[in-house]
């Protein structure tokens, strides 16, 4: 793995992670048979591409991101680990997405904590909050299935 010893390397790492998430959700969308689940996954894939574009703009020095606070329902900590497969149920898809978004949130929070530059801290904190918002949306859907 490439050493993350410069701002450029860290931004490249984060952009690569977003592209991998895009590819994962795209692959999952093609794998599931349920059309609604496929559309949900395609939407997630597009959000990951938007994150990549934001990071690319920050790297180019073109864009700073605005902060928004996101609440946490703490469901990801109690879900079983689920791996994508063509026969997965909607509940399993939600569990997988919650865990994935939680890991992305934790990554961006960790990256935010290692910088002193306000614009970089703000960028990673904003992305962490966006991932937390994705996770919260899935948690709300998951909770509605189990209520």
N, C-alpha and C positions, 0 to 999 in steps of 0.2 A: 504494500500500500504506500502511496505517495505520502511524504512527510507534510504535515499541515503546519509549516513553520513560517508562512507568510499569509498576508491577507488575500493575495491572489490565489494561493493554493487552497485556502479555506473556502473562498467563494467558488472555485472550481469544484471542490468536493461537494458543496451544497448543491450546485447546479447539476452535477452528475447524479446525486441522490434523487433530485426531482425528476430527472429524465428516466431513471430506473423505476421510480414510482409510476410515472406515466406509462412506461412499457408494461409494468405489472398489471395495472388496471386495464390497459388495452387488451392484453392477453387474456385476462379474466373475463372481460366483456365478450370476447370471441368464444370463450370456453363454455359459458353458462347458456342454457337453453331458454330460460325465462327472458322474454323481451324486456320487461320492466327492469329486471336486475341488470341486464346488459346495458340499458340506457343509463341507469344509475352509475355503473362503472365507467361508462364513456364520459359522463359528466365529471366524475372524479379525475379521470385522466386529463381532461381539459384544465381543471383547476391546478393540477401539478405542472402543466405547461405554463400556466400564468405565473406560478411561483418561480419557475426557471427564468422566465422573461424578466421578472422583477429583480432577481439576483444578477442577471446579465446587465440590466440597466444600472444597478448599483456599482457593479464592477467597472462599467464604462464611465462612472461618475455622473450619470444623467438623472438619477432619481433617488429621492429619500422617501421613506414610507411613513405614513401616519399611524399612530398607535391607537388601538381599541382594546378595551378590557373584555375578556371572555370568561364566563363562569364555567366551572368544572363539576360534572355530576359524579365523578370518580367511579364509573362503571368498569373501565378498562382493567382495573386491578383485580376484579373478581371473575373475569371471563376466562373460559378455557382457551388454550391456544388452538387455533383453527388454521388449517392450510387450504388454499383454494383448490377446488375440484369441480368438474362439470356438473355433478349432481348435488352441489351444496344447496341447502335451504336458505331462505332469505335471512333467517335468524343467524345462521352461520356466516353468511356474507357480512352482516352487520358486525358480528363479533370480530371477524378478521379485519374489517375496515377500522373499527375502534382501536384495536391494538396497533395497527400500522400508523394511524394518525397520532396515537399517543407516543409512539417511538419518534416520529418526526418532530412532534412538539418538544420532547425531551432533548433531541439533538439541537434544535434551534435555541432552546434555553441555555444549553451548555455553551454553544458558540457565543451567545450574547454575553455570557459571564466572563469570557476570556479577553474581551476588548475594553479599552478605555476610551476609544474614539466614539463620541456620541452618535454619529451617523451610522456606524457599523452596529453598535449596540441596538439602536433603534430599528435597523433593518432586520436583525435576527429576532428581536423581540416581537416585531410585527409579524414575521413569518411564523413564529411560535404561536402567537395568538390566532393566526389564520388556521393553523393545524388544529389548535384547541377548538376552534369554532367548527371545523369539519367533524372532529371527534364528538363534540356536543350534539351536533345534528344527528349523527348516527346513534348516540346514546339515547336521545329522545325517541327515535324510532324503535330502538331495542326495548326501551322501557314500555312503550305503548303495546308491544307484542306480549310482554310479560305481566301486564297489569290486569 
